[in-house]
Amino acid sequence: MGTFEFISKQGEHEEVIYCYDKNVGLKAIIAIHNTALGPALGGTRMWNYKTEEEALVDVLRLSRGMTYKAAAAGLNLGGGKAVIIGDPKKDKSEGLFRAFGQFVNSLNGRYITAEDVGTCVQDMEYIFMESQWVTGIPKEFGGSGDPSPYTAHGVLMGMKASAKEKFGKDELKGKRIAVQGLGNVGSNLVAYLIKEGAKIIISDIDQEKVSKLSNQYHLETLPTDQILFADVDILAPCAMGAIVNDDTIRKIKAKVICGGANNQLAESRHGDQLRELGILYAPDYVVNAGGLMNVFVELEGYSPDRAFEKTRRVYDNMNKVFEIAHRDKIGTHLAADRMAEERIRLVGGLRTRHAGKSNRSFTTLKEVNNR
């Protein structure tokens, strides 16, 4: 199968750009899936992909997911994503990210990037030296910095809505909640849940993170191979995806699955199986949209209060998903897709695809330094 035919089978992407700079070792792919609602926004992931084909599959899948996430969140944004092929622990450099920033800049606002797996705020600062089309930049340059607290707050809102749907009240006090993964999102979620009075069980492959949080908050812990099957009210996956699969689904005891990890269902059919088993699934891209909401506020002129207020909408968005699921007698995973697709058809029909260019107010870091 040729490259063009392969791309066409992955979701009707508008544009796929290969970025190569031999001098700095840059090999990257930018995928713009859909700009019917606005410019494509999605993070740049740096990963040591085994092949270029594997990187292409990932960026096409992730960019399509961003279209649905932005649409379901009610944002005037399209879906895009970028991947850089390389080991984030060994291959990062200022030159690599500045070269990538030039490629982003050449798209003139059709694609706006942000941090993702394997990249950080410092990397975004290097991109910002070459292009204004980057979010999640340091606060001193008018950005929002680390989006994780906002992502975690959105997960909390989704969890409250899910609790109301499943248990009749949106209170989390006394609920047993298992948090799998203690990265930036998972650790922030734990802090929020403690304030809510939840009974928390934690797990992570990094035992230092587990020890730090368990000692700080006196939390129960479980090994990584047991956390998914804990006897809890809510399971919050905040690590890698595809945790609901043929091997795990029958062993899950939680009554609700609601977490920050992407692509929690290995396949769509697993969403149907969860419904049959009576387990309420909060679709991940609806629940974890808080980070995207945060960087959207950054595009408008950043205010942390406004960003936190926007993440509260995850609660309402989840309720809409539940309404559609009941209305159409389908699983919540399909209801979320339906909600996103209905908005794309409705609003997207009023405009053409985003051509780039904007009146974004702040300048690039290169221009700041030249003043």
C-alpha positions in Angstrom: 0.0 0.0 0.0 1.4 3.4 -1.0 1.7 6.3 1.5 -1.1 8.4 0.0 -3.5 5.4 0.0 -2.5 4.6 3.6 -3.1 8.1 4.8 -6.5 8.3 3.1 -7.6 5.2 5.0 -6.8 6.8 8.4 -9.4 9.4 8.5 -9.4 11.9 5.6 -6.6 14.2 6.8 -6.3 17.6 5.2 -2.5 17.8 5.2 0.5 15.7 6.3 3.9 17.4 6.4 7.2 15.6 6.7 9.9 17.8 8.4 13.6 17.0 7.9 16.8 18.8 8.8 19.9 16.7 8.6 22.1 19.3 10.4 20.2 19.0 13.7 18.9 15.4 13.3 15.2 16.5 12.9 12.8 13.9 11.6 9.2 14.9 12.3 5.7 14.6 10.9 2.9 17.1 11.3 -0.6 15.9 10.6 -3.6 18.3 10.2 -6.8 16.2 10.4 -9.6 18.8 10.3 -9.9 22.6 10.5 -13.6 23.0 10.0 -14.0 24.5 13.5 -10.7 26.4 13.6 -6.9 26.0 13.4 -5.6 22.6 14.2 -4.1 22.4 17.7 -2.3 19.4 19.2 0.9 18.7 21.0 4.3 17.6 19.7 5.2 14.1 20.9 8.9 13.0 20.9 9.2 9.2 20.9 11.8 6.7 19.8 9.7 5.1 17.2 11.0 1.9 15.7 10.1 2.9 12.1 8.9 6.0 10.3 5.8 4.0 9.4 5.0 3.6 13.1 5.5 7.3 13.6 3.1 8.0 10.8 0.4 5.7 12.2 0.7 7.4 15.6 0.5 11.0 14.3 -2.5 10.2 12.1 -4.4 8.5 14.9 -3.6 11.2 17.5 -4.5 14.1 15.2 -7.9 12.6 14.4 -8.4 12.2 18.2 -7.6 15.9 18.7 -10.4 16.9 16.2 -12.9 15.0 18.3 -11.5 16.3 21.6 -11.7 19.9 20.5 -15.2 19.5 19.0 -16.5 17.7 22.1 -15.0 20.4 24.4 -16.9 23.1 22.5 -13.8 24.9 21.3 -13.3 26.6 18.0 -10.3 24.5 17.2 -9.5 21.7 14.8 -7.4 18.6 15.3 -3.7 18.2 14.6 -0.6 16.6 16.1 3.1 16.3 15.5 5.6 13.6 16.3 9.4 13.9 16.4 11.3 10.7 15.9 14.0 10.4 18.5 14.9 9.5 22.1 13.7 12.4 24.4 16.3 11.5 26.9 19.3 11.7 24.5 18.3 13.5 21.3 16.9 16.8 22.4 18.7 20.0 21.5 17.9 23.7 21.0 18.7 23.4 17.3 16.3 20.5 16.8 13.3 22.3 18.3 14.1 25.6 16.7 14.3 23.9 13.3 11.0 22.2 14.1 9.6 25.6 15.1 10.5 26.9 11.6 8.4 24.2 10.0 5.5 25.0 12.3 5.9 28.7 11.4 5.7 27.9 7.7 2.1 26.7 8.2 1.2 30.2 9.2 -1.3 29.3 12.0 -3.0 26.3 10.4 -1.3 24.2 13.0 -0.6 25.3 16.6 1.6 23.1 18.7 2.0 22.4 22.4 3.8 20.0 24.7 3.0 16.3 24.8 4.7 13.0 25.8 8.5 13.4 25.6 8.4 17.2 25.4 8.2 20.0 28.0 7.9 23.7 28.6 11.6 24.3 27.8 11.1 22.6 24.4 8.1 24.9 23.7 10.3 27.9 24.5 12.8 26.9 21.8 9.9 26.5 19.3 8.6 29.9 20.4 12.0 31.4 19.4 11.0 30.7 15.8 7.2 30.8 15.7 4.2 32.3 17.6 2.2 29.2 16.8 2.9 27.4 20.1 1.1 27.2 23.4 2.2 26.0 26.8 5.1 28.4 26.8 6.6 29.8 30.0 4.5 32.2 32.0 7.0 35.0 31.7 6.3 35.1 27.9 2.5 35.3 28.3 1.9 31.6 28.3 0.3 29.2 30.7 3.2 26.9 31.5 2.5 23.3 32.6 -1.1 22.4 31.5 -1.3 19.3 33.8 -3.2 21.0 36.7 -5.9 22.0 34.3 -6.1 18.6 32.7 -6.4 17.0 36.1 -9.1 19.5 37.1 -11.1 18.6 34.0 -10.7 14.9 35.0 -12.1 15.8 38.4 -15.1 17.5 36.9 -15.7 14.5 34.6 -15.4 12.2 37.6 -18.0 14.2 39.5 -20.4 14.0 36.6 -19.8 10.3 36.3 -20.4 9.8 40.0 -23.7 11.6 39.7 -24.7 9.4 36.7 -23.7 6.2 38.5 -24.3 6.8 42.2 -26.9 9.6 42.1 -24.7 12.3 43.7 -21.6 14.1 42.3 -19.9 13.9 45.7 -16.6 12.0 45.8 -16.2 12.0 49.6 -15.7 8.5 50.9 -15.5 7.0 47.4 -12.7 4.5 46.8 -10.7 5.6 43.8 -7.7 3.9 42.2 -5.3 6.2 40.3 -3.1 4.4 37.9 -0.1 6.5 36.9 1.4 9.4 38.9 2.8 11.6 36.3 2.0 15.3 36.2 -1.8 14.7 35.6 -2.1 11.7 38.0 -0.3 13.4 40.9 -2.4 16.6 40.5 -5.5 14.5 40.3 -4.6 12.8 43.6 -4.2 16.2 45.3 -7.7 17.3 44.1 -9.2 14.0 45.2 -7.7 14.4 48.7 -9.4 17.7 49.0 -12.7 16.0 48.0 -12.3 13.5 50.8 -11.9 10.4 48.6 -10.2 7.2 49.7 -7.3 6.8 47.2 -5.2 3.9 46.1 -2.2 4.7 43.9 0.2 2.9 41.6 3.0 3.7 39.2 6.0 2.0 37.6 8.2 4.6 39.2 8.4 3.6 42.9 9.9 6.9 43.9 6.7 8.7 42.9 4.6 6.1 44.7 6.7 6.4 47.9 6.6 10.2 47.8 2.8 10.5 47.5 2.0 7.6 49.8 4.2 9.1 52.6 2.9 12.6 52.0 -0.7 11.7 52.1 -0.7 8.3 53.9 -2.2 6.6 50.8 -2.8 2.9 50.1 -0.7 1.5 47.3 -0.9 -1.4 44.9 1.5 -3.0 42.4 1.0 -1.9 38.8 -0.2 -5.4 37.8 -3.0 -5.2 40.4 -4.3 -1.6 40.3 -6.6 -2.1 37.4 -8.5 -4.8 39.2 -8.8 -3.2 42.6 -12.2 -3.4 44.2 -13.1 0.4 44.0 -15.9 2.7 43.0 -13.8 4.5 40.4 -10.8 3.5 38.3 -8.8 6.5 37.1 -6.3 5.5 34.4 -3.7 8.2 34.0 -0.8 6.3 32.3 -0.6 4.7 28.9 -3.6 3.8 26.7 -5.4 0.5 25.8 -5.8 -0.6 29.4 -9.3 -1.8 28.7 -8.6 -4.8 26.5 -9.5 -8.5 26.0 -7.1 -9.5 28.8 -8.3 -7.0 31.4 -12.0 -6.2 30.8 -13.5 -9.2 32.7 -11.2 -8.6 35.7 -12.2 -4.9 36.2 -14.2 -4.5 39.4 -14.6 -0.7 39.3 -18.1 0.6 38.7 -16.8 3.7 36.9 -13.8 4.2 34.6 -12.8 7.9 34.4 -9.2 9.1 34.0 -6.7 11.2 32.1 -5.0 8.6 29.9 -5.6 8.8 26.2 -7.1 5.9 24.2 -8.1 3.8 27.2 -10.2 1.4 25.1 -8.0 -0.9 23.0 -10.9 -1.2 20.5 -14.3 0.4 20.2 -16.0 -2.9 20.9 -14.6 -2.8 24.4 -16.8 0.2 25.1 -19.8 -1.9 24.2 -18.6 -4.6 26.5 -18.2 -2.2 29.4 -21.8 -1.1 28.9 -22.9 -4.8 28.9 -21.0 -5.3 32.1 -22.6 -2.3 33.8 -19.4 -0.3 34.1 -19.8 3.3 33.3 -17.1 4.6 31.0 -16.3 8.3 30.8 -14.8 8.8 27.3 -11.2 9.8 27.8 -11.0 12.6 25.2 -14.0 14.4 26.8 -12.6 14.0 30.4 -9.0 15.0 29.6 -9.8 18.1 27.6 -8.9 20.4 30.4 -5.3 20.9 29.1 -6.6 21.8 25.7 -9.1 24.2 27.2 -6.2 25.8 29.1 -4.1 26.4 26.0 -7.1 27.7 24.2 -7.4 30.4 26.8 -3.7 31.1 26.2 -4.5 31.9 22.6 -7.1 34.5 23.8 -4.7 36.2 26.3 -4.0 34.0 29.3 -5.9 34.1 32.6 -5.5 31.1 35.0 -8.9 31.9 36.6 -10.6 31.8 33.2 -8.8 28.6 32.4 -9.9 26.9 35.5 -13.5 28.1 35.0 -13.4 26.7 31.4 -12.3 23.3 32.7 -15.5 23.1 34.8 -17.3 22.7 31.5 -16.1 19.1 31.4 -18.9 18.4 33.9 -21.5 19.7 31.5 -19.9 18.0 28.5 -20.0 14.6 30.3 -23.7 15.1 31.1 -24.4 15.7 27.4 -22.6 12.5 26.6 -24.8 10.6 29.1 -27.9 12.2 27.6 -27.0 11.1 24.1 -26.2 7.6 25.3 -29.6 7.3 26.9 -31.3 9.0 24.0 -29.8 6.7 21.3 -29.4 3.7 23.5 -25.6 3.4 22.8 -22.4 3.2 24.8 -20.8 6.4 26.1 -17.8 6.0 23.8 -20.1 6.2 20.8 -22.2 9.0 22.3 -19.0 11.1 22.7 -18.2 10.6 19.0 -21.7 11.5 18.1 -21.6 14.7 20.1 -18.4 15.7 18.4 -19.5 14.8 14.9 -22.8 16.7 15.4 -21.0 19.8 16.3 -18.5 19.5 13.4 -21.4 19.1 11.0 -23.3 22.0 12.4 -20.6 24.6 12.9 -18.2 23.3 10.3 -20.9 23.8 7.7 -20.8 27.5 8.4 -17.1 27.9 7.5 -14.4 26.6 5.2 -11.3 24.9 6.4 -8.9 27.2 8.4 -6.3 28.8 6.1 -4.0 30.1 8.8 -3.1 33.6 9.8 -4.5 35.2 12.9 -4.3 38.4 15.0 -2.7 36.6 17.9 -1.4 39.4 20.1 1.9 38.2 21.5 5.2 38.1 19.5 7.8 35.4 19.1 10.6 35.1 21.6 13.1 36.0 18.8 11.3 39.4 18.4 11.3 39.9 22.2 15.0 39.4 22.3 15.6 41.8 19.4 13.8 44.7 21.0 
